[in-house]
Amino acid sequence: MLPLYLENIMLYLFSMIPLNTTLYKIISMDKFSEKEVFVETEKVKILVDNLSISMPSTILNAVILIIVLWNLVPHETLLIWAFINIAFVILRYGMVNLFRRGVKQTKYRQWQFAIFSSFVIAGLLFSSCSLYFFQYIDFQYIIFIYFILGGMVAGSVGSYHNNLMMYFGYSATVFLLPTIVIFGFSTPVTTPMTIMGLIFYTISSISAKRLNRDLSDYLLLKYENMQLVEQTEKLNIELINKNETLKELSLVDPLTKLKNRRYLFENYIHEIEADVKNMVIEKSGNNKRSNKKNVGYSVLLIDIDYFKNVNDKYGHECGDMILEQFSLKLTEMVRKDDVVSRIGGEEFVIILKQITNDNAYDHAKKIRKNIESSAFNISLDREIKITCTIGLINYPFFNSSKEYLKFDQALFLADKALYYGKENGRNRSVNVISSYTEKNDEKIIYEILADLSSGINKKQIEFAIL
């Protein structure tokens, strides 16, 4: 029968053991929130890491006891006890390695139970010395063993506080069992000694519980930070994707789904000018290379004739239907690598790549004639005819010079050709020409590039209906 004060101390200690909570965690891990699963799993991982570091102390303490008690305890008993403890340490190392290699690591409940069982067994195996050795040794050695067991409790506070069930499973078996045995001696010394031992154990357990609480708070904060980082990265990816989508949409005409003016002048202009620059370098100077003559780009500026009349007569909705059908026909008459763009109301640009001058002329004629011969629906049972005028310039314009037009200059001249066609009856394909396209008169070409309008007035640049 224990004295009342000892019973109170024992009851307080057992009240600290989160047995019901921990068993519930083992049984119903699948009912946990994702946050709780993270915390508990991280605790097991930390526990396993600490376990691999702390287990050598069991071997060291066993060796110390062998040395100290060698002449007091029968050798066979001593060696069997040491062998069982050391063998179990090795077995636990095997379990730790399996866990680290991820062998069925997702089965949390089984691992929790296996680890807990190993802690209880390890504590019982080591504390069994109190049952077998006390009968052979003097009281001073009993105090020495009790001191070692107290040190193991102090070590378990630092190593196993991350899981209170493991801490109490180990510390209670390794320390409380010898405490009860020592208290059973009922001597004037053992009773105060066990009381002091229980006080020490209580203080250690309080420390373990506080450390466990701090660790839980840290892991919860870590989880929340991880979630915040993950959510931030996800939002960043979504933002990037939405920005890309918005950028794409900003480069596309919403009605015809063709590329728009912004695409032409913010994106494509850099590509075409860099390509033309390389073409000019390859065709001129000391690095002159053999290239197919007059192969390059052709810029076609296309405008629907009398489109305002269509809108005024049939309405803007019918006008939009015409624009959609017109865009589709243009797209069908070019290659996939060519660019078709709507740059304003009824005005379109086609850029033909890697094409000769003669083929570009033929292509412009075919487009104009195809539009002229096509019927455009303005309702389910009504069609109308339209025509278009095309201004065409081959680019680079000056084939034998180091100087070349910028893209906006080429578009300017194509626009002038377009309006030349408008002024000469509409439904025309008009080509920009110059007597200097095949000449290497750098001075004149430089003057033309410096002032295109002046070059047109001086007839250095002219327009020809195809």
Sequence and secondary structure as in RCSB ss.txt:
>XXXX:A:sequence
MLPLYLENIMLYLFSMIPLNTTLYKIISMDKFSEKEVFVETEKVKILVDNLSISMPSTILNAVILIIVLWNLVPH
ETLLIWAFINIAFVILRYGMVNLFRRGVKQTKYRQWQFAIFSSFVIAGLLFSSCSLYFFQYIDFQYIIFIYFILG
GMVAGSVGSYHNNLMMYFGYSATVFLLPTIVIFGFSTPVTTPMTIMGLIFYTISSISAKRLNRDLSDYLLLKYEN
MQLVEQTEKLNIELINKNETLKELSLVDPLTKLKNRRYLFENYIHEIEADVKNMVIEKSGNNKRSNKKNVGYSVL
LIDIDYFKNVNDKYGHECGDMILEQFSLKLTEMVRKDDVVSRIGGEEFVIILKQITNDNAYDHAKKIRKNIESSA
FNISLDREIKITCTIGLINYPFFNSSKEYLKFDQALFLADKALYYGKENGRNRSVNVISSYTEKNDEKIIYEILA
DLSSGINKKQIEFAIL
>XXXX:A:secstr
   HHHHHHHHHHHHH  HHHHHHHHHTGGGS HHHHHHHHHHHHHHHHHHHHHHHHHHHHHHHHHHHHTTTS H
HHHHHHHHHHHHHHHHHHHHHHHHHTTTTTT HHHHHHHHHHHHHHHHHHHHTHHHHTTTTS HHHHHHHHHHHH
HHHHHHHHHHTTSHHHHHHHHIIIIIHHHHHHHTT  TTHHHHHHHHHHHHHHHHHHHHHHHHHHHHHHHHHHHH
HHHHHHHHHHHHHHHHHHHHHHHHHTB TTT SEEHHIIIIIIHHHHHHHHHHHHHHHSSTT     TTEEEEEE
EEEETTHHHHHHHH HHHHHHHHHHHHHHHHHTS TTSEEEEEETTEEEEEEEEEEHHHHHHHHHHHHHHHHH  
EEEETTEEE   EEEEEEEESS TTSS    HHHHHHHHHHHHHHHHHTTSS EEEEE TTTT   HHHHHHHHH
 HHHHHHTTSSEEEE 
